[in-house]
Amino acid sequence: PSLRAQASCVQYRLVVREASTLQILQLYTCLDQIQHMEWSSDSLFILCAMYKRGIVQVWSLEQPGWHCKIDEGSAGLVASCWSPDGRHILNTTEFHLRITVWSLCTKSVSYIKHPKACQQGIAFTRDGRYMAVAERRDCKDFVSIFVCSDWQLLRHFDTETQDLFGIEWAPNGCVLAVWDTCLEYKILLYSLDGRLLSTYQAYEWSLGIKSIAWSPSSQFLAVGSYDEKVRILNHITWKKITEFEHPATVVNTKTIVYKEVEKSPSVETERLSFPPTRALASSLFSTQSKYDIAQVPVALQYVKPVADRANPKMGVGMLAFSPDNCFLATKNDNIPNSVWIWDIQKLKLFVVLEQLCPIQSFQWDPRQPRLAVCTGTSKVFLWSPAGCVAVQVPMEGDFQIVSLSWHSSGDSMVLLSKDNFCVCYLEREEV
């Protein structure tokens, strides 16, 4: 969360580095292989969870000698996270029997029973005041809302879901979205006091919701589904204001289609007055990418999903609003190589990026409308309303970027492969 330090795990070791220089600040050794790591909200503590051992270790950056170990014992451990105040740890035990809330300040323990095993069962409001927990008891779904300051129960209500799949607060903390399993298209919107504000169901008897995203202003809720459409609900009536389709051919002449093309290296080695280093040689002589603007209509690469498999690769699986509410980026899993960018002010398709490889991840710069995309190659792709660029990672060997994460300042991002990471620093434009 802070702008200064960055942490990474290597087997048993937790390495904390200075974010701007990557100098090592601290090294901590855990009791077992670290499976999950998380900063506290104020960046003073780091949680390391070792699920196999049922242990969480907490490290302090200010006092390296201080240490804390939480052992769930025979109850086991499947998930661990910080509360928004950075002083409580929530551990979910095996078989989702309970959530244990540990206080670092008072060493007291609270218990929340019957948490539901679902994709997203715990949600905190952005201001850190309230926590919603999805619960399952007597074959029915419930939601409990707790006050985070003292973990007192504020509201407990049953939800009209067959098999609740996830919960998510609006950024303003006033509305909780609850959605059902993909077998039942249903999204429910509840107020902070547990009143059902609205129910939305686009269709029946077919695979339903695949992803949701709130706009940063809380005015829109985007719902991506298996029918390859995104529906935008408004915050006044909770009715649909529009739907975005993802056809295999882009026909609108007002849509810009950027197509990634590979160009062979044009470096003439004889003209280099020095033998290039291995890292430079690999980046100089590897095939480089650039973007061409394709002439509409453009046929995008379409993959027919296998109909008789669970979790078919179809429908809108990734959604993200830009921080200024102006754009929505989506990926339709049937068209795996494309990112769609929609203009939210005009409610129209603005840009399509067609890559050579399937999209692994994308994320908006937290400070401006700039989207970073990775495709499992050694390149990172950046789009902003000004245009598109492909950046080659200058590393030896094969560095396949599978995910990325922006620094909260927007000046750099971490690029992750399976075994390595690197930091990409972006020069801030002079305004």
Beta strands, then each sheet from edge to edge (+ up, - down):
strand 1: 5-10
strand 2: 13-18
strand 3: 24-29
strand 4: 36-39
strand 5: 45-50
strand 6: 55-60
strand 7: 67-71
strand 8: 79-82
strand 9: 88-92
strand 10: 98-103
strand 11: 109-113
strand 12: 122-124
strand 13: 130-137
strand 14: 140-147
strand 15: 152-158
strand 16: 164-169
strand 17: 175-180
strand 18: 187-191
strand 19: 196-200
strand 20: 209-214
strand 21: 220-225
strand 22: 229-234
strand 23: 240-245
strand 24: 249-250
strand 25: 256-263
strand 26: 288-294
strand 27: 298-299
strand 28: 316-321
strand 29: 327-332
strand 30: 338-343
strand 31: 348-354
strand 32: 361-364
strand 33: 371-374
strand 34: 379-384
strand 35: 387-392
strand 36: 403-406
strand 37: 412-416
strand 38: 421-425
sheet 1: 1+ 2- 3+
sheet 2: 4+ 5- 6+ 7-
sheet 3: 8+ 9- 10+ 11-
sheet 4: 12+ 13- 14+ 15-
sheet 5: 16+ 17- 18+ 19-
sheet 6: 20+ 21- 22+ 23-
sheet 7: 24+ 27-
sheet 8: 26+ 25- 31- 30+ 29- 28+
sheet 9: 32+ 33- 34+ 35-
sheet 10: 36+ 37- 38+
end
